[in-house]
Amino acid sequence: MTESTAPLRIERDGDVAVVVLDNPPLNLFDAATFDAMEAVAGELVELTDPARADRARAVLVEARGKVVSGGVDVTYFRDVAEGPDPARVGGELWARLLRVANTFEDLPVPTVFAAHGLTLTAAFELALSCDILLAAEKASFGLVEIVVGLTPSMGGPQRLAERAGPARAKELVYTGERYPAAVLERWNVVNRVLPDDGFAETARGYARRVAAGPTVAHAATKRLATVAVREGARAADALVPEISGPLFATDDLRGAVASFLSEGPGKATYRGR
């Protein structure tokens, strides 16, 4: 596991792997945070492996402090821009960070991002790689890279376009404005806006609830939804026999069916197998 002092680390809450961003005072993404993010992504692949008896069955991303993140430490971009080959190094940086975003997105369990406050740039893009984005009432979001002459390149524009449509994605990036949680909920970027009071525990409870569900079926849902968005509903239809057929051979389904028939609905306990 990552060291407890790492700016991004994993803690366990039962079946939930909790990714904690903790780089005070503003949780800026700097070189150490990017390194830790790569390490955490690799650990999550291992922790969510279906072959593990103690596998994590959901992932929750949360942050410590008053804000989720003030964005990227701009000195990092300065060092790239003033280096001997900025175009190559910049391209390598984006390729590296996109691999991390893709890893989060492809995890075979539900992923939840909990935003309790200001969430800018890299943190927002990481949130968009998660399945569910929960926001406190006071939370706000922005891809503000225009202030340093960049476009968000960790997957933000394209994933915003998937959730809110291309016009909204362009507006958000072009303006560089900060958008309240309530606005982004209307745009289908934020899944739920929750009260500020008790937000952290409510988000933990949500993650625990999805972790207690049929993990293998959740993975099937995740894959079908992604294919439908990116390749169309008929492409997802074509994958249903391959993806959903094997669910009949899982312990989750067998146990749930037996529980349903003997005790009624809602009594099953899932193990993710």
C-alpha positions as protocol buffer text, in pm:
chain_id: "A"
residue {
  index: 1
  type: MET
  ca { x: 0 y: 0 z: 0 }
}
residue {
  index: 2
  type: THR
  ca { x: 107 y: 363 z: -42 }
}
residue {
  index: 3
  type: GLU
  ca { x: 274 y: 534 z: 252 }
}
residue {
  index: 4
  type: SER
  ca { x: 42 y: 725 z: 484 }
}
residue {
  index: 5
  type: THR
  ca { x: 234 y: 1046 z: 409 }
}
residue {
  index: 6
  type: ALA
  ca { x: 178 y: 1027 z: 32 }
}
residue {
  index: 7
  type: PRO
  ca { x: -28 y: 1313 z: -113 }
}
residue {
  index: 8
  type: LEU
  ca { x: -259 y: 1056 z: -269 }
}
residue {
  index: 9
  type: ARG
  ca { x: -305 y: 728 z: -88 }
}
residue {
  index: 10
  type: ILE
  ca { x: -546 y: 439 z: -32 }
}
residue {
  index: 11
  type: GLU
  ca { x: -731 y: 355 z: 288 }
}
residue {
  index: 12
  type: ARG
  ca { x: -978 y: 70 z: 335 }
}
residue {
  index: 13
  type: ASP
  ca { x: -1332 y: 108 z: 463 }
}
residue {
  index: 14
  type: GLY
  ca { x: -1457 y: -248 z: 456 }
}
residue {
  index: 15
  type: ASP
  ca { x: -1524 y: -337 z: 92 }
}
residue {
  index: 16
  type: VAL
  ca { x: -1450 y: 19 z: -23 }
}
residue {
  index: 17
  type: ALA
  ca { x: -1104 y: 133 z: -131 }
}
residue {
  index: 18
  type: VAL
  ca { x: -1090 y: 501 z: -35 }
}
residue {
  index: 19
  type: VAL
  ca { x: -847 y: 715 z: -234 }
}
residue {
  index: 20
  type: VAL
  ca { x: -752 y: 1015 z: -21 }
}
residue {
  index: 21
  type: LEU
  ca { x: -608 y: 1337 z: -168 }
}
residue {
  index: 22
  type: ASP
  ca { x: -415 y: 1504 z: 113 }
}
residue {
  index: 23
  type: ASN
  ca { x: -158 y: 1761 z: 2 }
}
residue {
  index: 24
  type: PRO
  ca { x: -223 y: 2068 z: 220 }
}
residue {
  index: 25
  type: PRO
  ca { x: -303 y: 2346 z: 210 }
}
residue {
  index: 26
  type: LEU
  ca { x: -466 y: 2341 z: -137 }
}
residue {
  index: 27
  type: ASN
  ca { x: -419 y: 1979 z: -248 }
}
residue {
  index: 28
  type: LEU
  ca { x: -228 y: 2100 z: -553 }
}
residue {
  index: 29
  type: PHE
  ca { x: -119 y: 1846 z: -810 }
}
residue {
  index: 30
  type: ASP
  ca { x: 260 y: 1860 z: -826 }
}
residue {
  index: 31
  type: ALA
  ca { x: 526 y: 1610 z: -928 }
}
residue {
  index: 32
  type: ALA
  ca { x: 486 y: 1408 z: -608 }
}
residue {
  index: 33
  type: THR
  ca { x: 107 y: 1399 z: -646 }
}
residue {
  index: 34
  type: PHE
  ca { x: 129 y: 1283 z: -1006 }
}
residue {
  index: 35
  type: ASP
  ca { x: 370 y: 1008 z: -900 }
}
residue {
  index: 36
  type: ALA
  ca { x: 137 y: 905 z: -617 }
}
residue {
  index: 37
  type: MET
  ca { x: -161 y: 907 z: -854 }
}
residue {
  index: 38
  type: GLU
  ca { x: 17 y: 660 z: -1082 }
}
residue {
  index: 39
  type: ALA
  ca { x: 104 y: 438 z: -787 }
}
residue {
  index: 40
  type: VAL
  ca { x: -253 y: 448 z: -656 }
}
residue {
  index: 41
  type: ALA
  ca { x: -394 y: 358 z: -997 }
}
residue {
  index: 42
  type: GLY
  ca { x: -171 y: 51 z: -1007 }
}
residue {
  index: 43
  type: GLU
  ca { x: -274 y: -49 z: -655 }
}
residue {
  index: 44
  type: LEU
  ca { x: -642 y: -15 z: -742 }
}
residue {
  index: 45
  type: VAL
  ca { x: -602 y: -257 z: -1031 }
}
residue {
  index: 46
  type: GLU
  ca { x: -465 y: -511 z: -786 }
}
residue {
  index: 47
  type: LEU
  ca { x: -717 y: -436 z: -512 }
}
residue {
  index: 48
  type: THR
  ca { x: -1017 y: -476 z: -745 }
}
residue {
  index: 49
  type: ASP
  ca { x: -892 y: -795 z: -909 }
}
residue {
  index: 50
  type: PRO
  ca { x: -1182 y: -1046 z: -904 }
}
residue {
  index: 51
  type: ALA
  ca { x: -936 y: -1320 z: -811 }
}
residue {
  index: 52
  type: ARG
  ca { x: -865 y: -1160 z: -472 }
}
residue {
  index: 53
  type: ALA
  ca { x: -1059 y: -1292 z: -176 }
}
residue {
  index: 54
  type: ASP
  ca { x: -1036 y: -948 z: -13 }
}
residue {
  index: 55
  type: ARG
  ca { x: -1101 y: -747 z: -327 }
}
residue {
  index: 56
  type: ALA
  ca { x: -1232 y: -393 z: -299 }
}
residue {
  index: 57
  type: ARG
  ca { x: -1583 y: -386 z: -444 }
}
residue {
  index: 58
  type: ALA
  ca { x: -1609 y: -9 z: -487 }
}
residue {
  index: 59
  type: VAL
  ca { x: -1371 y: 287 z: -498 }
}
residue {
  index: 60
  type: LEU
  ca { x: -1435 y: 625 z: -335 }
}
residue {
  index: 61
  type: VAL
  ca { x: -1217 y: 929 z: -403 }
}
residue {
  index: 62
  type: GLU
  ca { x: -1225 y: 1202 z: -138 }
}
residue {
  index: 63
  type: ALA
  ca { x: -1005 y: 1488 z: -22 }
}
residue {
  index: 64
  type: ARG
  ca { x: -893 y: 1635 z: 306 }
}
residue {
  index: 65
  type: GLY
  ca { x: -903 y: 2007 z: 388 }
}
residue {
  index: 66
  type: LYS
  ca { x: -1124 y: 2299 z: 291 }
}
residue {
  index: 67
  type: VAL
  ca { x: -1099 y: 2240 z: -84 }
}
residue {
  index: 68
  type: VAL
  ca { x: -1079 y: 1929 z: -297 }
}
residue {
  index: 69
  type: SER
  ca { x: -802 y: 2085 z: -506 }
}
residue {
  index: 70
  type: GLY
  ca { x: -683 y: 2424 z: -623 }
}
residue {
  index: 71
  type: GLY
  ca { x: -554 y: 2260 z: -939 }
}
residue {
  index: 72
  type: VAL
  ca { x: -203 y: 2196 z: -1066 }
}
residue {
  index: 73
  type: ASP
  ca { x: 106 y: 2361 z: -920 }
}
residue {
  index: 74
  type: VAL
  ca { x: 185 y: 2605 z: -1203 }
}
residue {
  index: 75
  type: THR
  ca { x: 559 y: 2579 z: -1140 }
}
residue {
  index: 76
  type: TYR
  ca { x: 531 y: 2226 z: -1280 }
}
residue {
  index: 77
  type: PHE
  ca { x: 405 y: 2365 z: -1612 }
}
residue {
  index: 78
  type: ARG
  ca { x: 675 y: 2635 z: -1605 }
}
residue {
  index: 79
  type: ASP
  ca { x: 946 y: 2373 z: -1570 }
}
residue {
  index: 80
  type: VAL
  ca { x: 808 y: 2181 z: -1868 }
}
residue {
  index: 81
  type: ALA
  ca { x: 773 y: 2495 z: -2082 }
}
residue {
  index: 82
  type: GLU
  ca { x: 1126 y: 2615 z: -2003 }
}
residue {
  index: 83
  type: GLY
  ca { x: 1288 y: 2276 z: -2053 }
}
residue {
  index: 84
  type: PRO
  ca { x: 1492 y: 2171 z: -2356 }
}
residue {
  index: 85
  type: ASP
  ca { x: 1208 y: 1991 z: -2540 }
}
residue {
  index: 86
  type: PRO
  ca { x: 874 y: 2117 z: -2406 }
}
residue {
  index: 87
  type: ALA
  ca { x: 654 y: 1970 z: -2681 }
}
residue {
  index: 88
  type: ARG
  ca { x: 788 y: 1619 z: -2630 }
}
residue {
  index: 89
  type: VAL
  ca { x: 788 y: 1639 z: -2251 }
}
residue {
  index: 90
  type: GLY
  ca { x: 439 y: 1789 z: -2250 }
}
residue {
  index: 91
  type: GLY
  ca { x: 309 y: 1514 z: -2473 }
}
residue {
  index: 92
  type: GLU
  ca { x: 464 y: 1251 z: -2250 }
}
residue {
  index: 93
  type: LEU
  ca { x: 304 y: 1415 z: -1945 }
}
residue {
  index: 94
  type: TRP
  ca { x: -44 y: 1403 z: -2098 }
}
residue {
  index: 95
  type: ALA
  ca { x: 3 y: 1043 z: -2214 }
}
residue {
  index: 96
  type: ARG
  ca { x: 108 y: 948 z: -1862 }
}
residue {
  index: 97
  type: LEU
  ca { x: -188 y: 1122 z: -1698 }
}
residue {
  index: 98
  type: LEU
  ca { x: -436 y: 983 z: -1948 }
}
residue {
  index: 99
  type: ARG
  ca { x: -317 y: 632 z: -1864 }
}
residue {
  index: 100
  type: VAL
  ca { x: -404 y: 706 z: -1502 }
}
residue {
  index: 101
  type: ALA
  ca { x: -747 y: 845 z: -1594 }
}
residue {
  index: 102
  type: ASN
  ca { x: -814 y: 544 z: -1816 }
}
residue {
  index: 103
  type: THR
  ca { x: -712 y: 309 z: -1537 }
}
residue {
  index: 104
  type: PHE
  ca { x: -962 y: 467 z: -1299 }
}
residue {
  index: 105
  type: GLU
  ca { x: -1229 y: 459 z: -1567 }
}
residue {
  index: 106
  type: ASP
  ca { x: -1171 y: 92 z: -1651 }
}
residue {
  index: 107
  type: LEU
  ca { x: -1173 y: -47 z: -1295 }
}
residue {
  index: 108
  type: PRO
  ca { x: -1418 y: -341 z: -1275 }
}
residue {
  index: 109
  type: VAL
  ca { x: -1609 y: -193 z: -980 }
}
residue {
  index: 110
  type: PRO
  ca { x: -1819 y: 120 z: -923 }
}
residue {
  index: 111
  type: THR
  ca { x: -1612 y: 434 z: -869 }
}
residue {
  index: 112
  type: VAL
  ca { x: -1742 y: 737 z: -679 }
}
residue {
  index: 113
  type: PHE
  ca { x: -1587 y: 1083 z: -649 }
}
residue {
  index: 114
  type: ALA
  ca { x: -1691 y: 1297 z: -351 }
}
residue {
  index: 115
  type: ALA
  ca { x: -1639 y: 1672 z: -398 }
}
residue {
  index: 116
  type: HIS
  ca { x: -1696 y: 1872 z: -80 }
}
residue {
  index: 117
  type: GLY
  ca { x: -1557 y: 2205 z: -204 }
}
residue {
  index: 118
  type: LEU
  ca { x: -1364 y: 2375 z: -483 }
}
residue {
  index: 119
  type: THR
  ca { x: -1251 y: 2118 z: -742 }
}
residue {
  index: 120
  type: LEU
  ca { x: -1026 y: 2246 z: -1019 }
}
residue {
  index: 121
  type: THR
  ca { x: -835 y: 2108 z: -1320 }
}
residue {
  index: 122
  type: ALA
  ca { x: -668 y: 1770 z: -1258 }
}
residue {
  index: 123
  type: ALA
  ca { x: -897 y: 1684 z: -967 }
}
residue {
  index: 124
  type: PHE
  ca { x: -1205 y: 1764 z: -1175 }
}
residue {
  index: 125
  type: GLU
  ca { x: -1071 y: 1557 z: -1462 }
}
residue {
  index: 126
  type: LEU
  ca { x: -1010 y: 1266 z: -1226 }
}
residue {
  index: 127
  type: ALA
  ca { x: -1368 y: 1305 z: -1105 }
}
residue {
  index: 128
  type: LEU
  ca { x: -1490 y: 1279 z: -1464 }
}
residue {
  index: 129
  type: SER
  ca { x: -1312 y: 944 z: -1493 }
}
residue {
  index: 130
  type: CYS
  ca { x: -1526 y: 807 z: -1210 }
}
residue {
  index: 131
  type: ASP
  ca { x: -1870 y: 656 z: -1258 }
}
residue {
  index: 132
  type: ILE
  ca { x: -2052 y: 874 z: -1005 }
}
residue {
  index: 133
  type: LEU
  ca { x: -1979 y: 1234 z: -905 }
}
residue {
  index: 134
  type: LEU
  ca { x: -2130 y: 1340 z: -573 }
}
residue {
  index: 135
  type: ALA
  ca { x: -2106 y: 1707 z: -474 }
}
residue {
  index: 136
  type: ALA
  ca { x: -2178 y: 1904 z: -162 }
}
residue {
  index: 137
  type: GLU
  ca { x: -2401 y: 2208 z: -201 }
}
residue {
  index: 138
  type: LYS
  ca { x: -2103 y: 2443 z: -162 }
}
residue {
  index: 139
  type: ALA
  ca { x: -1884 y: 2255 z: -411 }
}
residue {
  index: 140
  type: SER
  ca { x: -1778 y: 2423 z: -733 }
}
residue {
  index: 141
  type: PHE
  ca { x: -1586 y: 2302 z: -1034 }
}
residue {
  index: 142
  type: GLY
  ca { x: -1368 y: 2442 z: -1308 }
}
residue {
  index: 143
  type: LEU
  ca { x: -1130 y: 2356 z: -1588 }
}
residue {
  index: 144
  type: VAL
  ca { x: -937 y: 2681 z: -1575 }
}
residue {
  index: 145
  type: GLU
  ca { x: -637 y: 2589 z: -1787 }
}
residue {
  index: 146
  type: ILE
  ca { x: -692 y: 2890 z: -2015 }
}
residue {
  index: 147
  type: VAL
  ca { x: -522 y: 3105 z: -1749 }
}
residue {
  index: 148
  type: VAL
  ca { x: -192 y: 2940 z: -1841 }
}
residue {
  index: 149
  type: GLY
  ca { x: -264 y: 2894 z: -2212 }
}
residue {
  index: 150
  type: LEU
  ca { x: -354 y: 2525 z: -2195 }
}
residue {
  index: 151
  type: THR
  ca { x: -652 y: 2307 z: -2267 }
}
residue {
  index: 152
  type: PRO
  ca { x: -742 y: 2036 z: -2013 }
}
residue {
  index: 153
  type: SER
  ca { x: -566 y: 1725 z: -2138 }
}
residue {
  index: 154
  type: MET
  ca { x: -632 y: 1455 z: -1880 }
}
residue {
  index: 155
  type: GLY
  ca { x: -957 y: 1362 z: -2052 }
}
residue {
  index: 156
  type: GLY
  ca { x: -1173 y: 1647 z: -1924 }
}
residue {
  index: 157
  type: PRO
  ca { x: -1319 y: 1797 z: -2244 }
}
residue {
  index: 158
  type: GLN
  ca { x: -1411 y: 1463 z: -2399 }
}
residue {
  index: 159
  type: ARG
  ca { x: -1568 y: 1328 z: -2081 }
}
residue {
  index: 160
  type: LEU
  ca { x: -1758 y: 1650 z: -2025 }
}
residue {
  index: 161
  type: ALA
  ca { x: -1886 y: 1612 z: -2381 }
}
residue {
  index: 162
  type: GLU
  ca { x: -2007 y: 1261 z: -2298 }
}
residue {
  index: 163
  type: ARG
  ca { x: -2195 y: 1381 z: -1992 }
}
residue {
  index: 164
  type: ALA
  ca { x: -2317 y: 1727 z: -2089 }
}
residue {
  index: 165
  type: GLY
  ca { x: -2277 y: 1743 z: -2468 }
}
residue {
  index: 166
  type: PRO
  ca { x: -2005 y: 1913 z: -2675 }
}
residue {
  index: 167
  type: ALA
  ca { x: -2151 y: 2266 z: -2653 }
}
residue {
  index: 168
  type: ARG
  ca { x: -2152 y: 2264 z: -2274 }
}
residue {
  index: 169
  type: ALA
  ca { x: -1803 y: 2111 z: -2265 }
}
residue {
  index: 170
  type: LYS
  ca { x: -1667 y: 2386 z: -2489 }
}
residue {
  index: 171
  type: GLU
  ca { x: -1842 y: 2657 z: -2287 }
}
residue {
  index: 172
  type: LEU
  ca { x: -1697 y: 2532 z: -1960 }
}
residue {
  index: 173
  type: VAL
  ca { x: -1343 y: 2513 z: -2098 }
}
residue {
  index: 174
  type: TYR
  ca { x: -1356 y: 2831 z: -2311 }
}
residue {
  index: 175
  type: THR
  ca { x: -1475 y: 3050 z: -2023 }
}
residue {
  index: 176
  type: GLY
  ca { x: -1254 y: 2902 z: -1753 }
}
residue {
  index: 177
  type: GLU
  ca { x: -1530 y: 2986 z: -1509 }
}
residue {
  index: 178
  type: ARG
  ca { x: -1611 y: 2807 z: -1185 }
}
residue {
  index: 179
  type: TYR
  ca { x: -1948 y: 2636 z: -1195 }
}
residue {
  index: 180
  type: PRO
  ca { x: -2161 y: 2560 z: -887 }
}
residue {
  index: 181
  type: ALA
  ca { x: -2257 y: 2201 z: -816 }
}
residue {
  index: 182
  type: ALA
  ca { x: -2625 y: 2278 z: -881 }
}
residue {
  index: 183
  type: VAL
  ca { x: -2550 y: 2400 z: -1236 }
}
residue {
  index: 184
  type: LEU
  ca { x: -2343 y: 2094 z: -1319 }
}
residue {
  index: 185
  type: GLU
  ca { x: -2613 y: 1870 z: -1179 }
}
residue {
  index: 186
  type: ARG
  ca { x: -2853 y: 2025 z: -1431 }
}
residue {
  index: 187
  type: TRP
  ca { x: -2596 y: 1960 z: -1702 }
}
residue {
  index: 188
  type: ASN
  ca { x: -2571 y: 1591 z: -1601 }
}
residue {
  index: 189
  type: VAL
  ca { x: -2206 y: 1629 z: -1499 }
}
residue {
  index: 190
  type: VAL
  ca { x: -2275 y: 1593 z: -1125 }
}
residue {
  index: 191
  type: ASN
  ca { x: -2494 y: 1297 z: -1031 }
}
residue {
  index: 192
  type: ARG
  ca { x: -2622 y: 1426 z: -697 }
}
residue {
  index: 193
  type: VAL
  ca { x: -2592 y: 1742 z: -491 }
}
residue {
  index: 194
  type: LEU
  ca { x: -2600 y: 1659 z: -120 }
}
residue {
  index: 195
  type: PRO
  ca { x: -2622 y: 1878 z: 192 }
}
residue {
  index: 196
  type: ASP
  ca { x: -2293 y: 2020 z: 316 }
}
residue {
  index: 197
  type: ASP
  ca { x: -2367 y: 1898 z: 667 }
}
residue {
  index: 198
  type: GLY
  ca { x: -2261 y: 1535 z: 693 }
}
residue {
  index: 199
  type: PHE
  ca { x: -2148 y: 1522 z: 329 }
}
residue {
  index: 200
  type: ALA
  ca { x: -1838 y: 1310 z: 390 }
}
residue {
  index: 201
  type: GLU
  ca { x: -2027 y: 1038 z: 576 }
}
residue {
  index: 202
  type: THR
  ca { x: -2313 y: 1045 z: 327 }
}
residue {
  index: 203
  type: ALA
  ca { x: -2065 y: 991 z: 44 }
}
residue {
  index: 204
  type: ARG
  ca { x: -1904 y: 705 z: 237 }
}
residue {
  index: 205
  type: GLY
  ca { x: -2248 y: 552 z: 289 }
}
residue {
  index: 206
  type: TYR
  ca { x: -2323 y: 577 z: -82 }
}
residue {
  index: 207
  type: ALA
  ca { x: -1996 y: 400 z: -166 }
}
residue {
  index: 208
  type: ARG
  ca { x: -2065 y: 129 z: 91 }
}
residue {
  index: 209
  type: ARG
  ca { x: -2410 y: 77 z: -59 }
}
residue {
  index: 210
  type: VAL
  ca { x: -2285 y: 23 z: -413 }
}
residue {
  index: 211
  type: ALA
  ca { x: -2005 y: -197 z: -277 }
}
residue {
  index: 212
  type: ALA
  ca { x: -2269 y: -420 z: -115 }
}
residue {
  index: 213
  type: GLY
  ca { x: -2437 y: -484 z: -451 }
}
residue {
  index: 214
  type: PRO
  ca { x: -2370 y: -750 z: -716 }
}
residue {
  index: 215
  type: THR
  ca { x: -2015 y: -658 z: -813 }
}
residue {
  index: 216
  type: VAL
  ca { x: -1992 y: -868 z: -1127 }
}
residue {
  index: 217
  type: ALA
  ca { x: -2325 y: -735 z: -1254 }
}
residue {
  index: 218
  type: HIS
  ca { x: -2209 y: -379 z: -1180 }
}
residue {
  index: 219
  type: ALA
  ca { x: -1903 y: -441 z: -1397 }
}
residue {
  index: 220
  type: ALA
  ca { x: -2131 y: -559 z: -1678 }
}
residue {
  index: 221
  type: THR
  ca { x: -2347 y: -248 z: -1643 }
}
residue {
  index: 222
  type: LYS
  ca { x: -2041 y: -27 z: -1652 }
}
residue {
  index: 223
  type: ARG
  ca { x: -1906 y: -183 z: -1970 }
}
residue {
  index: 224
  type: LEU
  ca { x: -2239 y: -179 z: -2153 }
}
residue {
  index: 225
  type: ALA
  ca { x: -2303 y: 186 z: -2067 }
}
residue {
  index: 226
  type: THR
  ca { x: -1957 y: 289 z: -2182 }
}
residue {
  index: 227
  type: VAL
  ca { x: -1985 y: 103 z: -2512 }
}
residue {
  index: 228
  type: ALA
  ca { x: -2331 y: 251 z: -2572 }
}
residue {
  index: 229
  type: VAL
  ca { x: -2205 y: 607 z: -2527 }
}
residue {
  index: 230
  type: ARG
  ca { x: -1893 y: 564 z: -2737 }
}
residue {
  index: 231
  type: GLU
  ca { x: -2003 y: 317 z: -3002 }
}
residue {
  index: 232
  type: GLY
  ca { x: -2383 y: 325 z: -2992 }
}
residue {
  index: 233
  type: ALA
  ca { x: -2664 y: 120 z: -2840 }
}
residue {
  index: 234
  type: ARG
  ca { x: -2649 y: -149 z: -3109 }
}
residue {
  index: 235
  type: ALA
  ca { x: -2280 y: -206 z: -3038 }
}
residue {
  index: 236
  type: ALA
  ca { x: -2369 y: -257 z: -2673 }
}
residue {
  index: 237
  type: ASP
  ca { x: -2654 y: -490 z: -2774 }
}
residue {
  index: 238
  type: ALA
  ca { x: -2407 y: -705 z: -2963 }
}
residue {
  index: 239
  type: LEU
  ca { x: -2198 y: -748 z: -2648 }
}
residue {
  index: 240
  type: VAL
  ca { x: -2487 y: -845 z: -2418 }
}
residue {
  index: 241
  type: PRO
  ca { x: -2459 y: -1225 z: -2468 }
}
residue {
  index: 242
  type: GLU
  ca { x: -2084 y: -1211 z: -2403 }
}
residue {
  index: 243
  type: ILE
  ca { x: -2108 y: -980 z: -2103 }
}
residue {
  index: 244
  type: SER
  ca { x: -2440 y: -1069 z: -1940 }
}
residue {
  index: 245
  type: GLY
  ca { x: -2463 y: -1439 z: -2020 }
}
residue {
  index: 246
  type: PRO
  ca { x: -2182 y: -1536 z: -1781 }
}
residue {
  index: 247
  type: LEU
  ca { x: -2367 y: -1366 z: -1494 }
}
residue {
  index: 248
  type: PHE
  ca { x: -2581 y: -1679 z: -1466 }
}
residue {
  index: 249
  type: ALA
  ca { x: -2268 y: -1869 z: -1360 }
}
residue {
  index: 250
  type: THR
  ca { x: -2178 y: -1633 z: -1075 }
}
residue {
  index: 251
  type: ASP
  ca { x: -2216 y: -1695 z: -703 }
}
residue {
  index: 252
  type: ASP
  ca { x: -2378 y: -1352 z: -683 }
}
residue {
  index: 253
  type: LEU
  ca { x: -2669 y: -1452 z: -908 }
}
residue {
  index: 254
  type: ARG
  ca { x: -2712 y: -1800 z: -761 }
}
residue {
  index: 255
  type: GLY
  ca { x: -2720 y: -1663 z: -407 }
}
residue {
  index: 256
  type: ALA
  ca { x: -2953 y: -1377 z: -498 }
}
residue {
  index: 257
  type: VAL
  ca { x: -3200 y: -1605 z: -678 }
}
residue {
  index: 258
  type: ALA
  ca { x: -3203 y: -1852 z: -390 }
}
residue {
  index: 259
  type: SER
  ca { x: -3250 y: -1568 z: -141 }
}
residue {
  index: 260
  type: PHE
  ca { x: -3529 y: -1414 z: -350 }
}
residue {
  index: 261
  type: LEU
  ca { x: -3720 y: -1742 z: -371 }
}
residue {
  index: 262
  type: SER
  ca { x: -3679 y: -1836 z: -6 }
}
residue {
  index: 263
  type: GLU
  ca { x: -3693 y: -1499 z: 173 }
}
residue {
  index: 264
  type: GLY
  ca { x: -3819 y: -1243 z: -76 }
}
residue {
  index: 265
  type: PRO
  ca { x: -3638 y: -962 z: -258 }
}
residue {
  index: 266
  type: GLY
  ca { x: -3358 y: -759 z: -104 }
}
residue {
  index: 267
  type: LYS
  ca { x: -3211 y: -1027 z: 122 }
}
residue {
  index: 268
  type: ALA
  ca { x: -2912 y: -1137 z: -84 }
}
residue {
  index: 269
  type: THR
  ca { x: -2553 y: -1087 z: 27 }
}
residue {
  index: 270
  type: TYR
  ca { x: -2309 y: -1047 z: -261 }
}
residue {
  index: 271
  type: ARG
  ca { x: -1948 y: -1151 z: -270 }
}
residue {
  index: 272
  type: GLY
  ca { x: -1846 y: -1024 z: -613 }
}
residue {
  index: 273
  type: ARG
  ca { x: -1796 y: -1367 z: -765 }
}
